[in-house]
Structure formats: C-alpha cells, structure tokens
Amino acid sequence: MGFAIAIDGPAAAGKGTISKAVAAHFGFAHLDTGLLYRAVGAKVLTGVDPIEAARALVAEDLDNASLRSAEVAEAASRVAVIGEVRAALVDFQRAFARRAGGAVLDGRDIGTVICPDAQAKLFVTASAEVRAARRLAELLARGDATSFEAVLADVQARDARDASRAQAPMVAAEDAVLIDTSSMSIEAAVAAAITAVEEART
C-alpha cells in the first residue's frame, strides 16, 4: 500500500517547491499535475484539439522545456476547464498516486477529486500580491518583458477561473492542512509541510 500526499493551491503559492522538497525528504516520487495541463495546452497552441491532446498524452510530453512559458500557462488554464480534458487525465494521476514507494502530487484538485483518500493533504496558498511578485521575478529572470500589474491581473484571472469552474474547482479539502506562505521563507514552509505529513503518518 502506497502513501499519497496531495498538495493543492493556487499558482505561485510555493506548492511546487514544497512538493519537490517533501518528496525528496520522504523518498517519494513527485508529479506536478499542472504539467499535464501545460502539456495539453502546448499541443493546443500548435493546433491540436484539446480533448485529443489529453487522451494521447504520454509521460515524455512532460519533458518539453517550453511548458514553463507564460503563453503555455495561459493555455493550460483554459483547457483545464474542459471536462473531457480533466477526465482524460484523471487515470494518469490516480495511477501515479498508487505507486508502491509513495507519491506526492501537486495541483488544484488533488485532495478533493484525484486523491480524496490521500493519507496527507495540504493546501498551500499566499496573497495574490505576493504570488504576483514571485511570478514576476521568475518571468523577469527568464527575460520576459512584463509588469507587476499585468502579472497580478493574470494571477487574479487564473484564480477566478480555477475556483469557479464547474468541474473540480480549486478549493481546499476539508481535512487539508492550510499553509499560508505569504510571509514564510521557503525553509519554514517546507518544514511546516514535512511536519504535517509526519503527523499524518503517525
């Protein structure tokens, strides 16, 4: 029997960094489920039908270096509201969660839809302004020309879209441990996550 850790939260809250650190700490496999939607979004940008792209997705598609671009992120958010796309990707995620050696999955609906029976659930969040500042720093470091106002508007639009979609909206599971990283260092946030998981394992 594997041990599944579900880590949800909005964009740029730190859940990816925390998830990788938690997976490394416990020796578990890690899946950034957002990459699944980014991979579908990337295919859609080349003219592929989103539902066909989701059904044909293979693990190798997640290695595409362009998946971290703002354009692909926007496309991912748009395809994520399509019910048939989400359904096509559910089996991939659930199979990963059942890995014998333990698994950490991060996304928007892991603890509520994908793995409602996960042994540990976390919801990582931060204020929209803090998340926009973090995302801006990432984009500027990559050489993308943008502004704080534009990034904040994008973050707020994605939050609204993710939280209001009809299927699998982004909400914290009732039994998830909330970690607000607005004023936390990466080290403190990771430590809080590890403590929460350790408590769930006892």
C-alpha positions, 0 to 999 in steps of 0.5 A: 500500500502506497502513501499519497500526499496531495498538495493543492493551491493556487499558482505561485503559492510555493506548492511546487517547491514544497512538493519537490522538497517533501518528496525528496525528504520522504523518498517519494516520487513527485508529479506536478499535475499542472504539467499535464495541463501545460502539456495539453495546452502546448499541443493546443497552441500548435493546433491540436484539439484539446480533448485529443491532446489529453487522451494521447498524452504520454509521460515524455510530453512532460519533458518539453522545456517550453511548458514553463512559458507564460503563453503555455500557462495561459493555455493550460488554464483554459483547457483545464476547464474542459471536462473531457480534458480533466477526465482524460487525465484523471487515470494518469494521476490516480495511477501515479498516486498508487505507486508502491514507494509513495507519491506526492502530487501537486495541483488544484484538485488533488485532495478533493477529486484525484486523491480524496483518500490521500493519507496527507493533504495540504493546501498551500496558498499566499496573497495574490500580491505576493504570488504576483511578485514571485511570478514576476521575478521568475518571468523577469529572470527568464527575460520576459518583458512584463509588469507587476500589474499585468502579472497580478491581473493574470494571477487574479484571472487564473484564480477566478477561473480555477475556483469557479469552474464547474468541474473540480474547482480549486478549493481546499479539502476539508481535512487539508492542512492550510499553509499560508506562505505569504510571509514564510521563507521557503525553509519554514514552509517546507518544514511546516509541510514535512511536519504535517505529513509526519503527523499524518503518518503517525 
